[in-house]
Amino acid sequence: MFAVSAVRISPEDPLSGLELGERPEPGTERPLPPGWTTVTVKAASLNHHDLWTLKGVGITDKQLPMILGCDGAGIDEDGNEVVIHSVVGGLGTDEPRSILTEKYNGTFAAKVAVPRWNLLPKPKELSFEEASCLPTAWLTAYRMLFTNSGVRPGGTVLVQGAGGGVATALVVLGKAAGYRVWVTSRDEAKGARAVALGADRAFASGERLPERVDTVMETVGAATWSHSVRSLKPGGSVVISGATSGPNPSSAELTRIFFQEMRIVGSTMGDKDELAGLLNLCVNSGIRPVIDTVLPLDKAREGFARLAQGDQFGKIVFTV
């Protein structure tokens, strides 16, 4: 089957390790584990996690080649349209938690093998392309806002770094829930697009805000950390789910954090029930994932290059 795989690790030139070509279908080289099944992939979306895999984050050479792709939607062995929850293991099982491509081959292929438990019905109201955007970036945003922020509707949310998949999801979900949403961006055009998407205001990265906010959604890391803490009300929360600019800020702002009793909350992905809630929210409210580009899987290298350059606004989706 045709697939997009990581075959080499290169922190300096990650796309050099990307290979498009034939790989064995799941179950042909060894039987699937008990309780596992296959899904014929119709659409799969690209995440920064795929780029980091090519850089060697969370994976070693011994695990290669690895088919990339955390997110996907398709048709199961019984002909049902499904969305794939990409977190495997954990939640009381004997297997440590991981996501697709960390330990198991991913969705950038004609077929993917997953535990049957990981499949949810795809609502008929969502296209395969839309559904494929939800299990990583949008689920991460859903958990950040509704499980971990502690902010009630009507509060003010600051989203650092407009344009990425999680950031655009935070804007759309935040407005649907009744938050006042502010965004920051180094790119004025991306800030304007975030406002068109529903954000109430856009600011330049690092710009002083007119007032402090109830919570900050942090996915950028080192480059925005100090601004995040300084923009927060006493007793507020910074919810962090990523660090695309690096994990080690020059100043941790510890004195400000403890003196003003701020909360720093780590947030990773989301569970199956939260994904079901996200799917229902999309159906009931009419909101849809923001899609930047749709490409056939054999053009995946173009999508990876666009993500690596930071040119996207929303999700990049591959159709199979």
N, C-alpha and C positions, 0 to 999 in steps of 0.2 A: 504494500500500500504506500501511497505518497505521504510523506511526513516532513516536518521541519524540526531538525535536531541540533542540539549542542554537541559538537564532536571534539572541540578543544576549548581550553580556558585561556583567556587573554584579558587581563585587566586593562591593558593599554588599547587594545584593538578588538573589542568583544565581537564585532560582526565577522571577524576572520574565522571564528569558530562555529559559524552558522552553516549548516548543510541542508540543502533541499534535495530529497531523493527518496528512493525506495527503502522501506523498513518492513520487517515481518509483522503481520497482523497479530494482535494480542490473542494468545491461546494457541498459536501454531508451533511455537518452540517449546513451551511447557504449559501444562494445564493451568487454568485460572484457579486461584485459591477458592475455597468454599465460600459461597455467599457473594461471589463476584460475578459480574456480567459485562457485556460489551454494549457500547452505544455508537451508532453510526452518526458521526459528527456532521452537523449542518452549518454551524457557525461557531467561531471561537474568537475571543478578544485578547488583545495583547496587553500585558502589564509590565511595569518596571521590573517585577520579579523575574521575568524572562530575560531581560537585559542583564540583571545582576547574576543570573545563572551563568551566562556567557562570560562574566567577569570572575567567576569562581566563588561567589557568595553563597554559602550554604550547600556547596557541592564540591566534590573532589574529582580528579581525573579518573579515579577507579570506577566512578559511577557513570562515566560516559561510554557510548553515546546515550543521550537522554532526549527523548522527544519533548519539546517544550509545549507550553500552554497550560495555564491554570484553569481557565474558564471555558465553558462550552455548553452548547445546547444541541440536541439532536433527537434521534429516534432509537428507542430501546429495542430489545430482541422481540418484544411482543407488539411492536408497531406503535407504541405510545410516544407522544412528543414530550420530552423531558428536559429539565435543567439539571446540571451537575453541580452538586455541592462539593467544592474542591478540597475540603479538609478531610483527610483520611486518618482514622484512629482517634485516640483520646476519648473523652467523655465516658470514662468508666471501662473502656476496652483494655485489652492486654497490650495494645500497640500504641507506642508514643505518637502524639499528634504530628502530622506533617501535611503539607499540601502537595498536590500533583506537581511533578517535576523535581521535587526534593528527593523522593524515594521511588516514585512510580512515574512511568511515562505519561505525558500530558495529552492535551486535546488538539494540538496542531497536526492532525492526522485524519485519515479517513475513518478510523475507529479508535476508541479508547476503552480500556478496561478499568472499571471502578467497582467498589462494593455496591450491591443493589440498594443498600440503605441510603446511599448518597444521591439517589435520584428523586427529584420532585416533579410533579406534573407541570408542564409548561402551560400557562394560561393561553387560551386561544387569542386573547386580545393582544398578546405580545408576539412580534416576529421572532424568528430564530436569532437574527442579528441583535435585536434589543435584549432578548433573554440572556444571550451569551455575555453581556456586559455586566450582569448583576452579581455573580457569585464572589468576586474578589473586591474590586474597587468600590462598587455600590454597596455591597454588604459591609465592607469596612466603614464606609461613611455612615450607614444606618446604625451600626453598633456605636460608633463614636458619638453620634448625636443623641440617640434615644436610649441607649443602655448606660453609657459611661460619662456623659457630660453633666448630668444632674440639673440641667437648665430647663425651666418650664417654657412652654410656648409664650411668646411675648418678650423673651429675653434677647440680648444681643450676642450674636456669634461672629467671631472673626475667623475667616478662612485664609490661611497663609498660602500664597502661591497659586493664583487662579490659572486654570488651563488644564491641569492634569485630570486623570479620570476620577480620583477621589475628590479633588477640589470641586469639580463641576457637579459631582453627585451631592456633595455637601450643600452647594447653593440650591439645587433643585429640591432636595429633601427638606432643607431648612425652611425654605419659603412655603412648601406644602404644609409644614407643621406649624407655621405661624411665628417663626423667629424673625427678628430683624437681622439680616445677613450682610456683613461687610467683608470685602476681600482685599488682598494686597497682590500686587504683581510688579515685576520688573518691566513688563511689557504693557504699555498704555492701551494698546489695541485689545489685549487679552482681558484687561480690566473692564474695558467697555463692553466686550462680549459677555462677561460675567454679569454686568448690570442688565444687559438685554435679556439674559437668561433668568433674571429674577433678583440678583443681588441689589441691595438698597444703595450701596455706595462702594466705590473702588478707590484704593489709595496706592500710592507708590510704595514699593518695599521699604520698610523702615520709617515711613512717614508717621509723624506724631498724629494720633487720632484725636477727634474732638472730645471724646470722653472714653472712659475705660469700659471694657466689655465684660460680660458675664462668663464667657468661655472662649478659648482659642482652640481651633482645630489645626494641629501642627503636623505636617507631613514633610516639611522641608528640612528641618534639623538645624545644623550649626549656623547657617546663614541668617535664620530668622528667630533663633531661640531668645535672644535678649529682648528683641522687640515684642515677642509673644508675652514674656513675663511682665514687661513694663506696660503692656497694654491692658493688663488684667485688673479687674476690681479686687480689693481685699476679699479673701474667701472664695474667689473664683477658681476655675479649673482650666488647666491646659491639658487637652487630650491629644496624645501623640501616638501616631500609628506608622511613622516612617521618618527617614532622615536622608532624603535624596541628595542633600548638599554635604552630608557628613554627620557622624554621630557625636562629635566632640566639639561643642561650642567653646569659644575662647573664654567666656565667662558663664558660669553656671547660675549666677544670680541667686545663690543660696540664701544670703541675708534677706533679700527682698521676699523670697519664697516663705521662709519660716516666720519672719516678722509680720507679714500680711496674711499668714495662714492660708496660703494658696494650696491647691491640690494639683499634683502632677499625676495624670492617669494614663497608664499604658493601655493600648487597645489594639487587638490583633484579630483581623478577619471577623467572623461571626459564626454562630452555630446554625444548625439546620432550621430550628424554629424561627430564628431571626430572618433567614433567607425566605422562609414561607411568608413571614410578615411583610417583608419587602416586596415580594411578588404580589401579595394582596393589595399593598399600598399603591403600587403602580396601576393595578386594575381599577381599584375603587376611586382613585384621585385623577387618573388620566395622565399622570406624569410618565415620562419616558426617558431612558438613558440618552445622554448627549453623545452622538456618534460623530467623530471627526472624519473618518475615512473607512470605506469598505473596499477590501481588496480580495481577489481570489488567492487561495493559499499558495499558489505557485509564484505569487508576487510578494511573498512575506518579507523578503529582504528590504523592499521599499518601505514597508511598515516599520520594521526595526530601525531603519535609518532615520525615519521621521521622528520616532520616539527618542532615539539617541540624541538628535539635534534639538529636541524640545520644541518642535514646531506644532505639535498637535494641540487641539482644544477639544477635550472629550476623548472618547475611546476610539481605538483603531481595531477594526474587526476584520477577520479573515473568513471567507466563505469556502466551504469544502464541496 
